[in-house]
Amino acid sequence: MDCGMPQGSVAGPVIFTMYSAPIEDIASSNGIECMTYADDTQLHISMNPSNRDVSVSKLEQCLADIKSWTVRNKLQLNDSKTEVIHVTSRNMKTTPLSGIRVGDTNVEPTSSARNLGVILDSQLTMKEHVNNVCRDATNAIRSIGRIRHYLDQDTTKKLVHAYVTSRLDNCNALLYGLPDSEIMKLQRIQNTAARLVTRTKKYDSIPEIMSGLHWLSKNLRSTCSHSSVSMDLLLHI
């Protein structure tokens, strides 16, 4: 097969990954770190404020090389869906990035970008991600609450784990070390979910309810996830 891939095949994702593998080689040859997941490709580069223009030029050259490769191989790089995020420290004063040239489009930096379900902001405060998780989890709790009187506790717990806990626990390790104010937003959601499962009142002791369900608090869940990821990294060094 010279180009393209069969549509509707169960092997499609694997074939596409093999087909687009040269993109990583192109990025590496330009000194750019590349991460891919299916058809989602990310390019990462560290910038020194003193020679930021050099890093920007290197990134733009890498994008130009990738675009040339996609054209030769009958693939289309969607310039309009390309996002740029410039991550900086809150304590460092830097001149805003003017943009990155992608084909004929100048892509302006965005304040936040979604990365496989996680919203990363330009200062990695995770505030937007936490607020988004709280909104989605609250909507799920309301939906379950409408049918709670038809359900027993075990079924309710399964629904809460499927639609609420799964959201709260997604990429837990990234939430480690966040300010207590952000963690408490998530903890309040978990408390509400626990009361929904057990049909307890607002002022009943939440530690006793959580203990009865064998649920860890949100802070402990994040700490455990962070420790697990850290251990995996140490084992692979």
N, C-alpha and C positions, 0 to 999 in steps of 0.2 A: 504494500500500500504506500504510494508515494506521498499522499497527503490526506488529511481528514480522518474520520473514524466512523465506524458503524453506529447508526442511531438506534436506541432502544435496547442495546445489548447490555446484559448484566455485567459484562466485563468493561463497560464504558469508562467508569472512573479510573480503573487500573490502566487501561489503554491510553486515556488522556494524560495521566500522570507520566507515563513512559514517553508519550508523544511530545509533551512540553518540557521534558527534563533538561534540554539544552539551555533553557532560560536561566537555570541555576549556574551553569557553566559561564554564561555570558556575564552574569552579575559578578561571579567570582573573579573573572578576568579583569573586571573594572574595579576590583577592590571593594565591592559592595556585598553586604550580607543579604542573603535571600532566603525567605521562608515561604513555602507554598502549602496550600491545603485545597485539593481538588483544583478548581479554576480560580482560586483566590491567591494572588501573589503579592508578597510584601517585600519591599526593599528597605533595609535599615543602614544608616550611616551615622557615625559620630562626628560632630562638628566642633572644631575649636573656634571660639569667637574671633580669634585673631586672623584666621585664614578660612573663614566660612565660605567665601566665594569659590575657593578651590574645591571644597566638598560639594557645593552646589553644582559646579561644572562637571565634576566626576559623576554625580548622580544623573544629571541631564544626558551625559554621554552614554551612560548605561541604559537609560530609557530609550535613547535613539537607536542603540544597537539592538535592544529587544524588539522595538517596533519594526526595524528592518528585517529581523528574523521572522517575525509573525507574518509580514507581508510575503516573504519568500515561501513560507510554509502554509499559505492560505488560511491564516488565522487573523482575527480582527481584535486589536487592542482598543477597548472602549475608553477613549480619552475622557468622555463626560462622566464616567463612573470612577475615575481615578481621584483618590483623595491624598492630601498631604497634611501631616500633622508634625509640628515642630515642638518637641518636648523639651522644656527648660525648667530650671529650678526657680522656685518662687523667690529665692533670695538673690537671684542673679538678674541684673538689669541688662537686657539684650535688645538689639534693634530687631523689630519684627521682620520675619522672612518675607521677601517680596513675592515669592512664588516659584514654582518649578515648571519648566517648559516640558510639556508632553505632546509631541507632535506639533500641531498648530495651535495648541491650547496652552494658556498660562494658568496653571492650577494654583489658586490661592490657598494658603494654609487654613485649615479648619480648626476650630477650638476643641473639637472632639471627633473621634472616629470609632466605629464599631469593629471589634476584632473577635470574630467567632463568638458572638453573643455577649462580649464584654465591651462596655463603652469606656474608652480611654480618653482622658482630657489632656490638654497640653502641659499641665503641671502634675499629672498623676495624683490628683486629690481623690479620685474615684467618687466624687459627690454625685455627678450625673448618673453614673452606673447604679449607685445605691438608690437614688430617687426613682430610677426606672424599674429596678427590681421591686421596690416597695409598691409602686403603682400597679405593676402586673400581679404581684402576690395578693394585694388587697382586692383587686377585681376577682381573682380566683376564689378568695375566701368568701366574698359576697355571693358568688355563683353557687358555691357549695352550701352556704348558709340558707339559700332559698329552698333547698331540698333536704336540709338536715333532718327534719322531722320524719322523713321517709326512710332514713338510714340508721343502721346500728353503728356502734362505736368503731368496730373493726373496719367496716366499709368506709366510714368517714375518715379514719386514719389513713387508709390507702389512698383516698382521693387527695387528702392534704399532702401526703408524701409525693404524689404524682404531680400536683399542680402548684404547690406552695413551697414545700421543703426543697424540691429540685431546683427552684429558682434561687432560694436563699443560699443553697450550697454550691451553686455553680461558680467554679474558680475561686473557691473559698480562700485559698492560700494568698491571693492577691489582696484580700481584705485585712490581712494580719498587720497590726501596727497602725491602723486607721484611728483617728480621734474617737473618743468614747461617744461623742455626739452622733457620729455616723453609724457606729455599731449599734447604738440604742435604737435607731430607726428600724433596723432589721430585727432587733430583739423584740420590739413591740409587735411586729408582724408575727413573729414566732409565738409570742404570748397569746395573741388573739387566736391563732390557729390551734393552740393547745386548749384554750377555753372552748373553742368550737367543737373539738373532738370530745371533750369530757363533759360538755354542757354545764360548765361551772360559771359562776358570776364574776363580774369585773373585779370585785374587791376580795375574792378568794385568794389564798396564798399561792402565788405562781410557782415558787420553788417546789412546793409539795406536788403541784399539778405536773410540773416537768419531771420530777423524780418518779411519779407514778407512771408516766409514759416512757420513762427511760430515755429522755431527750437531753442532750447536752445543750448548754446555753450557746448563743451565737458566737460569743467571744471564744469559748472553748473549742467550738467546731472549727473556727478559723485557725486557732493555734495548732490543733491536731493536724489539719491539712497542711499548714506551713511546715510543721515538723516532719511530716511524711515526705513532702517534696524535697526538703533539705536532706533527709536521709537518703533518698533515691539519688540525689546529685552526688553525695559523698561516696556512695557505693560505686558510682560510675566514673569517678575521677581516676 
